[in-house]
Amino acid sequence: MEAVKIDNLTKSYGKNEVLKNISLSIPQGQFFCLMGPNGSGKTTLTSILASIRDKTAGSISIFGYPPAQARRFIGYMPQENFSSAALTGRENLEYFAKIMGYSRRQIKEITDNLLDKVGLEDAADKMVSKYSGGMRKRLELATVLFEGIKLLILDEPTTGLDPSARKSFFELVHNTKKTDTTIFLITHIGTDAELSDMMCLIDKGAIIARGSPQQLKKSSNLKNTITVETKYRDEKIIGILSGFNRASHVLDTEKGYKIFSDDVAEDIPKIIRELDNNGFEALRLESAIVTLEDVFYKLTGHTVMN
């Protein structure tokens, strides 16, 4: 069964077309990811799915219903924190349970179960203002996991979290997926997108590639990257590295100049030698396998972290 079906969806604000003929089909139980930079239309798309914004044209169905009629199936976790820091974790969940229409007797059982599910039973009666970023995200995940939720929309859920908190968060998400809940993840972080079953890359309101994370990396024909840290930044260094680069541009990153290589073992000593011959010293060279951010860069000519 299709959880989400989108055909030729567009969204415009005046002459500004934010979404351009988006078409997607997501089976029930799939972990789907939409990856792109800020301003690419990701959040606009998910807010339309969650029936917060209206579309301009096209069609959407969620488990066979239009978004407004499918709200009872949807758990929507926006990027911004929405739990109240002035309440405890338990009080936050009780508040949302009341909105959902549960009785007083049901609320205690439901909140206890949700707190246990996200590992916050020991912190249930602490003020949320005392929670770490990871704890607060887990609490907010719990608020969208009430019984009957079939589609979980996560908009940039791990922004600002450290690697440990990010790992814990996605362990919870994977446990949720085991219940046949469909996950719709929005992110600009490649390591988060790697966890999905299928994904699309979006840029400037249009889908530019789709497939599993491994399929997208394989189809890019990129194998490895080499990042070269030098004492100084210089256009001449870019010229030298261009001779070893599989992509059209040398990428200037915080860690150094980044190029794409088919043969790291062969290219690294040559790079060191060429830099030395031209009076430049390589302080550090680091090789890595290609990432989804690299695939995005090859397709668009700009980084996903804009």
QUILINUR-V344939 format. One line per field, one symbol per residue. ss: DSSP state (H for helix, E for strand, C for the rest). phi: phi as a letter, one per 30 degrees, with the letter a starting at -180 (. if undefined). psi: psi as a letter, one per 20 degrees, with the letter a starting at -180 (. if undefined). A space follows every 50 residues. Layout:
ss->???
phi->???
psi->???
This chain:
ss->CEEEEEEEEEEEECCEEEEEEEEEEEECCCEEEEECCCCCCHHHHHHHHC CCCCCCEEEEEECCECHHHCHHHEEEECCCCCCCCCCEHHHHHHHHHHHC CCCHHHHHHHHHHHHHHCCCHHHCCCEHHHCCHHHHHHHHHHCCCCCCCC EEEEECCCCCCCHHHHHHHHHHHHHHHCCCCEEEEEECCHHHHCCCCEEE EEECCEEEEEECHHHHHHHCCCCEEEEEEECCCCHHHHHHHHCCCCCCCC EEECCEEEEEECCHHHHHHHHHHHHHHCCCCEEEEEEEECCHHHHHHHHH CCCCCC
phi->.ddbbbbhdbbbciddddbbhdbbbbddidccbccaddidjededddded icccdcajbbbbhicdeddcedcccccddddbddddcdeddddddddddd jddedddddddddddddcicddcecddddcddeddddddddddccdejdc bcccchdceiddeddddddddddddddddiddcbccaccddddedddbab cbbhibdcabkdedddddddiccbbbcccbdbcaeddedddedccdcdbd cccddkdcbcbdbddddddddedddddciccddabbcaddcddddddddc ibddcd
psi->qpgpopolpqpqncioohpnlppqooqpiqoqpoprrpjijghgghhghj khqqrgraqpqokiqqghijhiipoonrhqpiqpiirrgghghhghhghi jqrhghgggghggghghjkjhijhjqqhiiqrghhhhhghghijkqpiph ooooolijpiqrhghgghghhgghhhhijjpppopprjohhghhirgqrq pppkjqpiqqarghggggiijpgrqppoprhqpphhgggghhijpirhqp porhiapprpqhnghhhghhgggggghjjqpohpppqqqqrhhgggghhh jrqim.
